[in-house]
Amino acid sequence: QVQLVESGGGLVQPGGSLRLSCAASGTISRINAMAWYRQTPGKERELVATILSGGSTTNYADSVKGRFTISRDYAKNTVYLQMNGLKPEDTAVYFCNLHQYFQNYWGQGTQVTVSS
C-alpha cells in the first residue's frame, strides 16, 4: 500500500511564503506522477501543480504560475510545493496526490490560510 503524509501548512500573511512537503511510503513505482491539489468548502478539488517521474516535466494551474514551484526528492520519496507571493485566494486545504499503476492515492490534506 501507499501512504502520503503532508506537512508545512499554516497561517501566512498576503505576500508571504510557505513550503509544503509530502512524504510517500510503501510501494512506489519508478514511473509515476505526483501532484498537489487544493480544495475550498463547496468547490471541487482543483489541480495546482504536477511533476512526472524524472522530475523535468512540470505543469501548473494558470492561477499559480510564476508563484508556485513543484519539485521532488527521489531519495526521500518526497514532493514539495514552494509557494511564494501568497494571496488570500490561495487559502484552501492542499492535498498531495500520487498516480501510479492506474491508481490514485491521496494524503490527508494540510490547511493553508492566507490572511492579514
C-alpha positions as CSV (number, residue, x, y, z in Angstrom):
1,Q,0.0,0.0,0.0
2,V,0.9,3.6,-0.3
3,Q,0.7,6.4,2.3
4,L,1.1,10.1,1.7
5,V,1.7,12.5,4.6
6,E,1.6,16.2,4.0
7,S,3.1,18.9,6.2
8,G,4.0,22.6,6.1
9,G,0.6,24.3,6.0
10,G,-0.3,27.2,8.3
11,L,-1.3,30.8,8.5
12,V,0.7,33.3,6.5
13,Q,0.2,37.0,5.5
14,P,-0.5,38.0,2.0
15,G,2.7,38.1,0.0
16,G,4.3,35.6,2.3
17,S,5.7,32.1,1.5
18,L,5.1,28.5,2.6
19,R,6.7,25.2,1.6
20,L,4.5,22.1,1.7
21,S,6.0,18.7,1.8
22,C,4.5,15.3,1.1
23,A,6.3,12.1,2.1
24,A,5.4,8.9,0.3
25,S,5.9,5.5,1.7
26,G,5.0,2.0,0.7
27,T,5.3,0.5,-2.8
28,I,6.4,3.4,-5.0
29,S,6.8,2.9,-8.8
30,R,9.7,4.4,-10.7
31,I,7.1,5.6,-13.2
32,N,4.5,7.9,-11.6
33,A,3.2,11.3,-11.4
34,M,2.9,13.4,-8.2
35,A,0.7,16.4,-7.8
36,W,-0.7,19.0,-5.5
37,Y,-4.4,19.8,-5.4
38,R,-6.4,22.2,-3.3
39,Q,-10.0,22.5,-2.2
40,T,-12.2,25.1,-0.6
41,P,-15.6,24.5,1.0
42,G,-18.3,23.9,-1.6
43,K,-15.9,23.7,-4.5
44,E,-14.4,20.9,-6.4
45,R,-10.8,19.9,-5.9
46,E,-8.5,21.9,-8.1
47,L,-5.2,20.8,-9.7
48,V,-2.4,23.1,-8.7
49,A,0.8,21.5,-10.0
50,T,2.1,18.2,-11.3
51,I,5.5,16.7,-11.7
52,L,6.3,13.5,-13.6
53,S,8.9,10.9,-12.6
54,G,12.2,12.1,-14.0
55,G,11.5,15.5,-12.5
56,S,11.8,17.5,-15.7
57,T,8.2,17.8,-16.6
58,T,6.0,20.1,-14.5
59,N,2.7,21.8,-15.1
60,Y,0.9,24.5,-13.2
61,A,-2.6,26.0,-12.9
62,D,-2.7,29.4,-14.5
63,S,-3.6,30.9,-11.2
64,V,-0.2,29.9,-9.6
65,K,2.2,30.1,-12.5
66,G,5.2,32.2,-11.6
67,R,4.5,31.9,-7.9
68,F,4.5,28.2,-7.0
69,T,7.2,25.6,-7.7
70,I,6.8,21.9,-7.5
71,S,9.8,19.7,-7.0
72,R,10.7,16.2,-5.8
73,D,13.4,14.4,-4.0
74,Y,13.6,10.8,-5.2
75,A,15.9,9.6,-2.5
76,K,13.3,10.7,0.1
77,N,10.2,9.9,-1.9
78,T,9.1,13.4,-1.2
79,V,7.4,16.1,-3.2
80,Y,7.4,19.8,-2.3
81,L,5.4,22.8,-3.2
82,Q,7.1,26.1,-2.7
83,M,4.5,28.8,-2.6
84,N,5.6,32.4,-2.9
85,G,3.6,35.6,-3.2
86,L,0.6,34.0,-1.5
87,K,-2.8,35.6,-1.9
88,P,-6.0,35.3,0.1
89,E,-7.5,33.3,-2.8
90,D,-4.8,30.6,-2.2
91,T,-6.5,29.8,1.1
92,A,-7.5,26.1,0.9
93,V,-6.8,22.6,2.1
94,Y,-3.9,21.3,0.0
95,F,-3.7,17.6,-0.9
96,C,-0.9,15.6,-2.2
97,N,-1.6,13.0,-4.9
98,L,0.4,10.1,-6.3
99,H,-0.7,8.4,-9.6
100,Q,0.8,5.1,-10.4
101,Y,-0.4,1.8,-11.8
102,F,-3.6,3.5,-12.9
103,Q,-4.5,4.3,-9.3
104,N,-4.7,7.5,-7.3
105,Y,-3.5,7.9,-3.8
106,W,-4.2,10.9,-1.6
107,G,-2.8,12.4,1.6
108,Q,-5.0,13.7,4.4
109,G,-4.5,17.4,3.4
110,T,-2.9,20.4,5.1
111,Q,-4.6,23.7,5.6
112,V,-3.1,26.9,4.1
113,T,-4.6,30.2,5.2
114,V,-3.5,33.5,3.7
115,S,-4.8,36.4,5.8
116,S,-3.7,39.6,7.4
